[in-house]
């Protein structure tokens, strides 16, 4: 029974640890970014397409608006992001080298390269870890981008291939599933396009694109870091009241908490299921001890005959059940610590969850104490049953 309780505790505390760590890492998906700016929409939608590459932006930001914001005295750095194209199911992100310099995630970690480095030429591309792994790309490989966020049925920019010059280390974020190119590249591949389709009879070869003005006209979103976080609300108000066009600036932490509350029912459901598993384990403990009382009737009767009162028998059975619960809980705690030690690298690499091996959260300790307290209460049931067994009943032989 101790093993059964240990497994139940591992599941309960494991779900709680993952829930706590996942929520903390979720809130730090863009650690160090003070504001996320986009066209006027809902904060959740802005975070979904600007950070998680989910959905599409309803409107774009003019390049002039970005320059006005980036040149504001309170702004330390600004990362422009242009979305809309794809490559074999992966999002294409148009940005600048500032993306690799200032973007932070988790507990302030910066992006790192497993091979190569940032793009330097127009048709250079930096790919995420998932893109490289799933498509088998290496440095020097050439890729062709698709027009539009989805690959199905859309034309390709086949006349302007890109060369892979960098592969990012795995982060567990949408960065791993993205192809990063320069903003000038986004403009270059669309020089001979209009209204979402190629211009009939016009084709500009890749070697001639530098003759054109490749300054971007529009952006999808902007990530902003301020010189001092004291002025974050003042800067947010400046952007939200920007007269050039309707813009929205959101604090990532606030928007992510709002987004997490939407999906919070899932984490609560998992926690309830784990609690039910623990309840089943404790119920099994009561059932086993009660079933064993039939075999221990003479043992209890002998204890009564040598002077042990009903209360002593009651306490012996209750303490026995409590010991099983405590041993099972401690075994589960040790098992969770060992499991987290081995699972931490995998969770960080594939899910982006920074699980601190051996560190148990305060909420997990509270759940562990609650399990022990509940175990003591259910142990009173077989103790009370033994209390009711009389001395005469125990000594009476059964036919």
Phi, psi and omega in degrees: 000327179298322179294319179297316178294322179299316179295322178296319180293320177301316180295313183296308182290327178296316177297319180295318179295314179296320179298315181293313182291321180295319179294320180295316179290326178299319180287347181249026181300329176229060181303134178094350176271124184275324181218144171245125187245137176206184176294157183301117180199195176278148180302321181294316179298321179298316179293324182296313183273333182280326185253314187259001177059035180247129181081182182234151176284138179284328179219168180250171176254134178290145180300324179297324178292320177299316180297321179295321179288316182296330182270004178295139184302335182276348185271126177272319178206156179219131180249110177281145180227130177237121181244166176141333179257173183210171176215105177051045177092352180258143182289143174258127183246117173271128183204197179234170177302341177299335179301314182284341182272320189250341182295132179230154177213172180053234183264045178090018180286143178261160178291140180230154182258134172274340176199145177073209183198190182296161178289145180234334180252171184299314186258038171265149180223141174244125186249154177280171184296319180294322178298314181295319184287313185285328181259357176069033182274150176225171177302137179093345178292151179254137181231156180240131181272150175260147177277125181103161184286341179242148184275340189290122173070015182251152182286157179254156172268061188292337183279356181226076180287155178249153178249134179286118180245354180203145176232121182280149173291155184293137179239342186080008181250173175302344175304324181294336184251031183231152172249121185256128177226170179283157177298325178297327178294320178299318178293321184296318184285348180250013179298321182257029176239151177205132180065029178080014180214153179297144176284124183299130177079004181238126177216119181257111180299157183300326184287349182255358186293334182292346178283351184254164176282112184257013175295131183295150179262327183219158177229165177266316182202170179221133173259131187236136171243133184261157177292327178217130181287351178299325182265021185294321181288326177294319178292322178298319179294321178300317181288316181295335179256016182299129186278341183294323179193160181287117181237163178226128175243127182237148172280122185305317182299316181294316181293322180291323175297320178294320178293321181294325180296333179291321182260009182296336180298332180292313180295322178293324178295317178297321180294321178295318179298318179296319178297323177295323177297317177297319179299320177296319179297317179291324176297321176297323177299313179298317181297318181293316180294319178296319179295328180284345180296328178298327178276345184251016182297318180290323178300316178292324179294320178297319177300319178294323183289334180268009172114357179286122181282171180303324180293324178295315178298319178301313182292323180299315180291322179294317180294323178300314178295321179295321179298318179298318181294315182296315179298316179297320180294317179293321176297320177296321179296314178296321178296321179294318179298316179294319181293319179294329179297319181275333184273342184303312179299321181293316181295322179292320185286321189254335182241353180071020180263117179275092181267114181283111183296132176084352182260118181258130182289162179298324179296323179293320177297320179296319177295321179296316178295324178295321178297316180296318180295318177295322177299321178295319180296316181289336177291341178290338182294305177295330176297318178293324178295318178293326179299327183280343181286122183276161179296317181295321180295324181288330182270349180284119181292145179261138178270000000 
